[in-house]
Amino acid sequence: MKCALVTGGSRGIGRAVCLKLSEMGYHLLINYKANREAAEATLSLLHEKGGAGELLPFDVGSGEQVNQALGGWISGHPDHHIEVLVNNAGVKEDVLLMWMKEEQWSKVINTSLNGFYYVTKLVLQDMLLQRYGRIINIVSLSGLKGLPGQTNYSAAKGGVIAATKALAQEVGRRNITVNAIAPGFIKTEMTEGLDEKQLRSLIPVSRFGEPEEVAHAVGFFASAESSYITGEVLSVNGGMYS
């Protein structure tokens, strides 16, 4: 059975990505940390559309939990192969660096950057054996441009962008591609507190994006047709560039 793992798959961009990959015929592993209700809602939507999947709860920033939950699933399903990994889980703790607490720095770095390491390292082993894989990292405009009040988030996503380019060179010969998608302002819970009307003037297409628009980009990178593209960062931001 071909499977796809989406970290932070319970809401927003993660939910849209799960539904898109399900449409492409993948059995979904929907990861979440704490919000089981939202994860179950995503799974229900997937089932309504004729898809198949299951919930896989763990904190991506905890190596112990990743090894126990994801490692246990991999060991218990030798005939199931995770062909697509979408590293989507992330958190924000926005504050100017001069007032940033150590835990606010560590929480953001640990979820995005360490989470990428823990999850990808485990999934990569089987991809190398199968000589096929698609790794797609959801980063951010903040990781490319840098945004005030997001030094921690910019550092985390910028680190994942650099890791994307490095890993792509390590595994390309095994028919494994590694790419990143950098969303701009997307209508999710992360942007609920922002003034869309005011920010539209900064966006050439004059609107916030939809999670499904990011999911379409993920679907392209997950497809066999994208096999000659690796180490790239695709911006989905309505024309905002640094």
QUIPE-V885035 format. One record per backbone hydrogen bond with DSSP energy under -0.5 kcal/mol. NH is the residue of the N-H (numbers start at 0). CO is the residue of the C=O. E is the energy in kcal/mol with one decimal. If there is no record, write none. Layout:
nh:NH co:CO e:E
nh:NH co:CO e:E
This chain:
nh:2 co:80 e:-2.8
nh:3 co:26 e:-2.3
nh:4 co:83 e:-2.6
nh:5 co:3 e:-0.5
nh:5 co:28 e:-2.3
nh:6 co:4 e:-0.5
nh:6 co:85 e:-2.3
nh:8 co:5 e:-0.7
nh:8 co:30 e:-2.5
nh:13 co:10 e:-1.1
nh:14 co:10 e:-1.2
nh:15 co:11 e:-2.0
nh:16 co:12 e:-2.4
nh:17 co:13 e:-2.3
nh:18 co:14 e:-2.2
nh:19 co:15 e:-2.1
nh:20 co:16 e:-2.7
nh:21 co:17 e:-2.0
nh:22 co:18 e:-1.9
nh:23 co:19 e:-1.0
nh:24 co:21 e:-1.9
nh:25 co:20 e:-2.0
nh:26 co:1 e:-2.1
nh:27 co:25 e:-0.6
nh:27 co:51 e:-2.3
nh:28 co:3 e:-2.9
nh:29 co:27 e:-0.7
nh:29 co:53 e:-2.9
nh:30 co:5 e:-2.2
nh:30 co:28 e:-0.9
nh:31 co:55 e:-0.6
nh:35 co:33 e:-1.8
nh:38 co:34 e:-1.8
nh:39 co:35 e:-2.9
nh:40 co:36 e:-1.7
nh:41 co:37 e:-2.0
nh:42 co:38 e:-2.2
nh:43 co:39 e:-2.3
nh:44 co:40 e:-2.2
nh:45 co:41 e:-2.1
nh:46 co:42 e:-2.3
nh:47 co:43 e:-2.5
nh:48 co:44 e:-1.3
nh:49 co:46 e:-2.0
nh:50 co:45 e:-2.7
nh:53 co:27 e:-2.3
nh:55 co:29 e:-2.7
nh:57 co:31 e:-1.9
nh:59 co:57 e:-0.7
nh:61 co:58 e:-2.0
nh:62 co:60 e:-0.6
nh:65 co:61 e:-2.6
nh:66 co:62 e:-2.4
nh:67 co:63 e:-2.2
nh:68 co:64 e:-3.1
nh:69 co:64 e:-0.5
nh:69 co:65 e:-1.3
nh:70 co:65 e:-1.8
nh:71 co:67 e:-0.8
nh:72 co:68 e:-1.9
nh:73 co:69 e:-2.5
nh:74 co:70 e:-2.3
nh:75 co:71 e:-2.0
nh:76 co:72 e:-0.8
nh:76 co:73 e:-0.8
nh:79 co:76 e:-1.8
nh:80 co:0 e:-2.3
nh:82 co:2 e:-2.0
nh:82 co:80 e:-1.1
nh:83 co:2 e:-1.5
nh:84 co:133 e:-2.8
nh:85 co:4 e:-3.0
nh:86 co:84 e:-0.6
nh:86 co:135 e:-2.0
nh:87 co:85 e:-1.4
nh:94 co:148 e:-1.7
nh:98 co:95 e:-1.9
nh:99 co:95 e:-0.6
nh:99 co:96 e:-1.0
nh:103 co:100 e:-0.6
nh:104 co:100 e:-1.8
nh:105 co:101 e:-2.9
nh:106 co:102 e:-2.5
nh:107 co:103 e:-1.2
nh:108 co:104 e:-2.3
nh:109 co:105 e:-2.9
nh:110 co:106 e:-1.9
nh:111 co:107 e:-2.0
nh:112 co:108 e:-1.8
nh:113 co:108 e:-1.6
nh:114 co:109 e:-1.2
nh:115 co:111 e:-1.2
nh:116 co:112 e:-1.7
nh:117 co:113 e:-2.9
nh:118 co:114 e:-2.3
nh:119 co:115 e:-2.1
nh:120 co:116 e:-2.2
nh:121 co:117 e:-1.2
nh:122 co:118 e:-2.2
nh:123 co:119 e:-2.7
nh:124 co:120 e:-0.8
nh:124 co:121 e:-0.6
nh:125 co:121 e:-0.6
nh:125 co:122 e:-0.5
nh:126 co:122 e:-1.4
nh:127 co:123 e:-2.5
nh:128 co:124 e:-1.5
nh:129 co:125 e:-2.7
nh:130 co:126 e:-1.2
nh:131 co:126 e:-1.7
nh:132 co:174 e:-1.4
nh:133 co:82 e:-2.4
nh:134 co:176 e:-2.7
nh:135 co:84 e:-3.1
nh:135 co:133 e:-0.5
nh:136 co:178 e:-2.7
nh:137 co:86 e:-2.4
nh:137 co:135 e:-0.5
nh:138 co:136 e:-0.8
nh:138 co:180 e:-2.9
nh:140 co:182 e:-2.0
nh:142 co:139 e:-0.8
nh:143 co:139 e:-0.7
nh:143 co:140 e:-0.8
nh:144 co:140 e:-3.2
nh:145 co:140 e:-0.6
nh:145 co:141 e:-1.1
nh:149 co:146 e:-1.9
nh:153 co:149 e:-3.6
nh:154 co:150 e:-2.0
nh:155 co:151 e:-2.3
nh:156 co:152 e:-2.7
nh:157 co:153 e:-2.6
nh:158 co:154 e:-1.9
nh:159 co:155 e:-1.7
nh:160 co:156 e:-2.1
nh:161 co:157 e:-2.0
nh:162 co:158 e:-2.3
nh:163 co:159 e:-2.4
nh:164 co:160 e:-1.8
nh:165 co:161 e:-2.0
nh:166 co:162 e:-3.0
nh:167 co:163 e:-2.0
nh:168 co:164 e:-0.9
nh:168 co:165 e:-0.5
nh:169 co:165 e:-1.1
nh:170 co:166 e:-1.8
nh:171 co:167 e:-1.0
nh:173 co:170 e:-1.7
nh:174 co:171 e:-1.7
nh:175 co:170 e:-1.2
nh:176 co:132 e:-2.0
nh:176 co:174 e:-0.5
nh:178 co:134 e:-2.5
nh:179 co:231 e:-2.9
nh:180 co:136 e:-2.6
nh:181 co:233 e:-3.0
nh:182 co:180 e:-0.7
nh:183 co:235 e:-2.2
nh:185 co:183 e:-0.8
nh:186 co:208 e:-3.0
nh:187 co:185 e:-1.6
nh:190 co:187 e:-1.2
nh:191 co:188 e:-0.9
nh:193 co:190 e:-1.7
nh:195 co:193 e:-1.2
nh:198 co:194 e:-2.3
nh:199 co:195 e:-1.7
nh:200 co:197 e:-0.8
nh:201 co:198 e:-2.0
nh:202 co:199 e:-1.5
nh:203 co:201 e:-0.6
nh:204 co:237 e:-1.4
nh:205 co:202 e:-2.2
nh:208 co:184 e:-3.0
nh:212 co:209 e:-1.5
nh:213 co:209 e:-1.0
nh:214 co:210 e:-2.2
nh:215 co:211 e:-1.9
nh:216 co:212 e:-1.0
nh:217 co:213 e:-2.0
nh:218 co:214 e:-2.6
nh:219 co:215 e:-1.8
nh:220 co:216 e:-2.1
nh:221 co:217 e:-2.1
nh:222 co:218 e:-0.7
nh:222 co:219 e:-1.1
nh:225 co:222 e:-1.1
nh:226 co:223 e:-1.4
nh:228 co:225 e:-2.1
nh:229 co:227 e:-0.5
nh:230 co:177 e:-3.1
nh:233 co:179 e:-2.8
nh:233 co:231 e:-0.5
nh:234 co:232 e:-0.6
nh:235 co:181 e:-2.0
nh:239 co:236 e:-0.8
nh:240 co:238 e:-0.5
